Amino acid sequence: MDTGIAISPRPVTGPFVWTGPEMQRRRDEWIRDLTPAQIAELEAAVAALDATGIDIAGIGPDDLRAPSLAPLVAEARQALTRGRGFILIRGVPVDLWSARQCAIAYFGLGAKIGEPVSQNAMGHILGHVKDVGVDYARPTGRGYQTAARLPYHTDSSDVVGLLCLKPSKAGGLSSIASSAAIHNEMLRRDPTLVAALMQPVYRDRRGEVPAGAREWYAVPVFNPTPDGGLVTTYVRSAMRKAQRFGDVPRLTPEIEAACDLLDSLAESPEIHLDMEFRPGDIQFLSNHWVLHSRTAFEDFAEPGRRRHLFRLWLACADGPMVPEVFTAHWQGATASGRPSGIRVPGVPLNAPLDAT
């Protein structure tokens, strides 16, 4: 498959190249606490929108009217599309709201950053990160529906967001890493392994197959862009699961070695950044520049206390340049030409309030 990208490994520079220890020292740059005035305005805006009976899936960027949050939304968009690639917003009063009101606040804020896109074959544009007993080892198993540790990976959208409704009893730590920093360190150690991940690698769609597509797709891990940037997409479990198809090329020792090095660098305390989730925390990440992971967690026994996060995948019209392979062979495209997530024929977009 021709990706349209010249293969010439080179270091990349920019604000999206960072290390965890560096960002720990700069916490005041990426953690934003809502002020009492902002919280009060958000509460009023949610109540007003809730009273209209609006379908959450129909909430657009102008529906949640909270002018005092406009500078924070602008800062988030800048960080996600032109900056370091992540931000953490604290203080959403989830303990005071119903699940619907939490969803209205979260979806309304997210829609101001980008267009919500489907996260699975059911057309969910409001997702749920919760242990519902799924077997992650199965070909169609999705890690977000388990309590298992999730290896470092990216999702199928410009931006992924999480709102913490209920934290776990123990564990469930969020860990993120700059994919460009990992790329640069891999290049310093062994350029041939970087080059191996600049070729298309095959991945399992896990039963979520768009119209006219096969059950697998191929896209490089590291994708240099003509403007001198680098976008990364990495899901090693999907690469391994794709080996169940006889017409998919076998993973080579070189690719395995490259993935081993990538994983070990992401897991290094010199590279990644850890953060906890508190109730009311919203984490937004750029999938193109940030790998994310989660430690395994122990949940509460009581159903009402079990770990639960809302999730959004967002397509950002002003997002960084992405190669054509992202929308031509892997996903479709939104009206603005951005990756459109996971869409299957005949399934309407919807925003369920319960994990399924």
N, C-alpha and C positions, 0 to 999 in steps of 0.2 A: 504494500500500500504506500503510495506517495504522500508524504505529509506536507510537502511544499516547503520544508524547512531544510536549509543547508546544515549538514552535520559538522560542526566545528566547535568542540568544547572550549569554552573560555570562561574565566571568572566573571561573575556579574556583581554589580554594585547597586546600591540604592537603600532606602530606608527599610525595605523588607528583608535586608540581610542583618540579622541580629543574633545574639546568644541569650540564653536564659539568665545567667548571672548578670549580664548587662541590664536586662529588662527588670530584674528584681531591684536593681539600684534605681531604676527609673519608673517605679510603680505609680508615681503621681502623674505620669504622662498617659497612662492607659486605663487607670481606674477612675471612674466618674461616679460620685455619689449624688443622687438626686437631692435637690434642696427641698425644704418643707414647702416652699411656694410651688415648685414644680410638681411635687406629689399632690398637693391640693388641686392644682389645675388638671392633672392627669385623672384624679378621682372624679372630678366634675365632668370631664370629657367622656370618660368611660360610662358614667351614669346616663349622660345624655344620649350617647350612641346606643347603649343597651335598651333604653326606653323606646327606640324606634323599631325594635324587633329585627334589626338588620341581620342577614345571613353573614356569618363571619367570613365565609369564602368570598363574599362580595365587597368586603371592606377595601377601599382604595386609599391612595396616599393623602387625600384631602378630607377624609371622613372623621378622623380623630383630631379634634380641634384643640390643640395645646400649643399655642404660639411660643410660650416660654421654653419649650423643648426644641424649637427650631435650631438654635445654635449647637445643641448637643447632637441632633440628627446630622447636621452639616459636618461636624467634627468626626462623627462615626463614618460617614460616607468618604471623607477625605482619608481617614486611616485605612479603610478597607479597599479603596480603589487607587490611592496614590501614596499611601504611607506604609506603616509597619505591618499592616494586615490584620490587626485585631484591636478590640476594645472590650472593656468590661464595665457595664452599667449596673449600679447597685441602688437598692431602695424601693423597687416596685412593691407596693403593699399587697402582695398576694395573699397574706394571711387574713385580710379583711374582705376578700372578694370571693365570689363563686367562680367555678371553673370557666363559665362563659365570660364573666367580666375580666378574668385574667387573660383569656384568649383575645378579647376585644382590645385590651391595652397592648398586648404583645404583637398581635397581627397588625394593629393600626400603626404602631411604631415601625415594625418591619417593612410595611408597605411604603413608608416614606423613604426607606433606604433602597429598596429594589422590589421587583415584581415577584411575589411568591410563586414557585413552580412545584410541580408534583415530585414527591419523594419516593413513591413506590407504585406498584401496579394497581393499587386501589385509588389512585388519583389524589392522595392526601396532600394538601398544601399546608395543613397544620398537622405536624407529626408528633409522635409521643415516644420519648425515650424512657422505657420502663421494662422491667423484667416480667414478661408474660409467659415464660416457660419454653421459649423457642430453643431448639437444639442448634447451636451455632455451627456444629460440625457438618450438618446436612448441607447439600449443595445450595439450597434455597434459603438457608438460615441467615438472618440478619442480626448482626451483633448488638444493635441498639435495643433488641427485644430480649436480651439476656442480662445476667449479672456478671458476665465474664469480663476479663481484661480485654480491652480492644487494642490491637497493635496500632502503631502510627499509620494514618491513612488520610485520604482526602475524600470529600463527597462530590456528588455530580451537580454542582452549581457554582456560581460565582462566589456566593457567600453562604455560610451556614450559621444559624443563630440558635441559641439554647436559652430558655427561661426556666430557672429552677423553681418549681412549685414545692417539692418536698425533697430534702436531701436524704441520703442513705444513713443507716445506723453507723456504718463504718466503711471506709474506703470510698471508691468512686471519685478519686481525685482527677481533675482535668489536667492534661499535660499537652503542651503545644511546642512546636519547633519550626524554625524558619527553614523551609525547603531549599531556599537559595544558599543559606549558610551551609547546609549539608552538602549541596551540590559543589560548592567551592572547596570544602574540605575533602570531598571525594576526589575532586580534580587534582588537588595538591598531592594526594596519596597515590592515585592510580587513574590517569586519564582514560585508559581503555575501558574501565568499568563505567565511567560516565558515558562514554560513547555507546556502550551496550544498551544503556537505558534511554538513549536518544533514538533508538529504533523502536518500531511498534512492538508492543508486547500484548499478548492475548489474554482476555479476561472474560469470565463467566457473567452473563447478565442475570443469573440466579432466577430464571423463570420470568423476568420482567422484560418482555420483548416488544419493542415498538413495531409499528406496521412496516412490513417489508424487510425487517432486519433478521439476522441470524441470532442464535442463542448465545453467541459470543461476539466480542468486538475487539479491535486492536488499536491501541494508541500508545505513543511513547510516554515514558515517565517524565523525562525532562524535555521540555519544548522551548527552545530558544525562539524569540520573536524578532521580527525584522527591526523593531525599534530598540534592540539591545537588551530587552528584558528576558525573563525566564518564567514560564508557568509550568507547574508540576501537577501531575495527577498520579496517585499511587494507592492501590488497594492490593496488597500482596495475597490476601486470602482469595480474592477473585481471580488472580493469576493462577493460583494453585488449583482452584476448583475448575477452571477452564480445561485442565488436563483430562477431565472426564470425556471430552469430545475427541473422537478419533481423528478428525480433520484439522485439529488445532496443532501447530508445531509444538514439539516438546520443549520445555524449559531447558536452556543450556546451562552448563556449569558456570559460564561467564555471567549470565543473568542472575543465577542464584548467588554467586559471589558478590555481585553488585548490590543485590537486595540485602544480603547479609550485612554488608558494610553500611548501607543506608540505614538499616534498622539499628545497628549498634551505635551509630552516630546520633540518631534521634533519641535513643535511650540514655545517652551520656549526659550526666549533670552539667557538663561544660557546654551543652548545646540547648537542651530543652528548658522550658519554663513550666513550673507547676502552679496550679491555682485551685483553691477550694470553691465549691458552689454553696452559697448561702441562699435561703429562700428569698426570692425577689431579685436575684442576680440575672442579668442578661449578658451573655457572651456572644459576640459576633466575630467570625473569623473569615478571612479570605481563603478559599480552598486553593487558589492558584499559588499562594505564597506561604501557606501555613499547613503543616501536618498536625493532626490532633490524635490524641490517645486518651484512654481512661483506665484507671486501675480497677481491678475487680472490687466488688462491693458486697457487704452484708446488709440485708434489708431488715426492716422491722417486720414483725409477725402480723401486726394489725393492718388490714387492708388500707385503711384510711391514712396510714403513716408511711406507706411504701414510697420509695424513691420515684419521682416523677418529674420529667422535664418536658416542656413543649419544645418543638423544633420547627424551624423555618429554613427552607432553601430559597435563596433570593437570586434573581437575575438582575444585574445592575447595568443599565444602558450605558453608563459612563465607566464601566469596568475596564480593566487592562486588556490589551490586545491578546486574542487567543487564536491559535491556528485553526484553519478550516476543518481539520479532522475532528475537532471537538463537536461541531454541529453537523458535519456532513456524514460521518461514519459512526460516531459514538452516540450522540444525542441529536435531537432536533434543535430548532432555533425559535426563540421568541420573536415577536414582531420587531423588536429592536436588534435582532441578530445575536442575542446572547444564548448560551446553553440553556436548554429548556427542561432539564431534569429527566425524570423517568415517566414516559407517557406510553400507554398501551391503547390499542384501538377500542373505541366505544365506552371508555371510562371517563365520566365527567369529573372535573375538579371539585373537591369537597373538603370541609374542615371539621372533622369529627372532634367532639369534646372528650371522648373516652379512648383509651388505648385498646386496640384490637389486634 
